[in-house]
Amino acid sequence: MRWVAGSKYARTATGDLRPAYNDETLAAAIRGGVSPNGKMLDYVMPRYPLSDRDMGIMIFYLRNLSVNPSPGATDTTIALATIITDDVSQADRETMIGPLKAMVNASKIGRSSKMARRSLSSDPDSLMNKGYVTLSMAHWELKGPREGWGSQLEAYYNNGPVFAVVGGGSNGDWNPIHKFCEENRIPCILPLTDLPAISTTDWYTLYFSKGLYQEGEAAAKFLNGSAYITQDTPVIQVYRNSEKGLAMAKGFEESWVGGNRKMPETRMLTAEETITDGFWKQFASLHRESVILLWLGPKDLSSIAALAETPDKPKMIFLSSSLLGKEMYDLPEKIRKIVYITYPYRLPEDFGRYQPSLAGLQKSTEFPADYSAIQSKTSFNVMIITKSIFMLKGFFNRDRFLEVVDMMQDETMVPLYPRLSFGPGQRYISKGCYIVQLTDGPAPKIIGVSDWVIP
């Protein structure tokens, strides 16, 4: 329908005039399919039996969608930013930024082609043409302790407002950036972080997952359904007093208690403590027949084989693939049978069949040929951003942008994840984790010992 600006009437697709909607007639149309002039809308128009409260919320939302573009946007341009903290390596930084540069360059080509089509179009201002827009990308680097990130972000934003923050990443806690985006109502789409904000109410940041917290959740869910342990089996968590260790432990504890279990014992290592063979043997003697959750990195696990050499060896040992990285494959063979690993990605045995989709992206946008998790995530982000901006059809409103992203179809053809699930209010689009083990031999492979565990 076309709206007549400043009029009490609007013209329908058939040319008939009807009164403009008010709160009451809009509610009648949504609930019963009745237009303001009393006519029934076409049967393909869905009817929604919303409560008065929900109807009020929706009408308030619609009334507050400005006809003017949000900050950082004009009718033909959108300014974006990507945020990267100074703890990200130069190699990872380049991998994060490369696909975003390709997206910006492609937008300029697309906009230029659109302008050429205008002279051939019977309606140069059609919604299809409005989908083409020129993008720009600012690189906001955050330096030093996270306590100073807020002021740095304010300075960047005051120097040039952006419509949305896309991609980027940090090896530390994303919460300060999350808070900035929430307070300024700036969409932040799929940053690369293992330490996202965990919230059920915030709106403006969309994450790939809950990161390390989610791996802890998955371990708890798996153990709660395991036939190998009883209600009385002791469970002990060991971790460093660090952001990553605390995130894993918190994810496990909050899901474990929900399974009607008593709280696990904890052993928080100080910065001064070193872990030796003797440490593990003594630990095993104090915690016989236990399940041990070792939320530690490769350096702390270098002598873990000692746990297999004691008669008091644990029933099960849990590790995190995100904390171990590639060193996961270096675990001693003698201990692999009792080691279970949280693995938040598609199983390697299934990865090959989905590589062609990544290869197509590489060919079309000149991405580096070598595969990495960072590249896969950023490439997917580019697809989401490009598609969502085009679907806005020139109505560049931030909340509408987030709504369009939320309405995207679930993705099952992404190389890195078995499924990315979108939906209104869902801020974490990968919602599960596998539990895996390593095979024997000098070149171990990952094998799944669970289905996709959704906490």
Buried (B, 14 or more C-beta within 10 A) or exposed (E): EEEEEEEEEBBEEEEEEBBBBEEEBBBBBBEEBBBBEEEEBEEEEEEEEBEEEEBEEBBEEEEEEEEEBBBBBEEBBBBBBBBBBEEBEEEBBEBBBBBBBBBBBBBEEBBEEBEEEEEEEEEEEBEEBBBBBBBBBBBBBBEEEBEEBBEBBEEBBEEEBBBBBBBBBBBBBBBBBBBBBBEBEBBBBBBBBBBBBBBEEEBBBBBBBBBBBBBBBBBBBBBBEBEEBEEEBBBBBBBBEBBBBBBBBBBBBBBBEEEEBEEBBEBBBEEEEEBEBEBBBBBBEEBEEBBBBBBBBBEBBBBBBBBBBBEBBBBBBBBBBBBBEEBBEEBBBEBBEBBBBBBBBBBEEEBEEBEEBBBEBBEEBEBEEEBEBBBBBBBBBBBBBBEBBBBBBBBBBBBBBBBBBBEBEEBEEBBBBBBBBBEEEEBBBBBBBBBBBBEEEEEBBBEBEBEBBEB
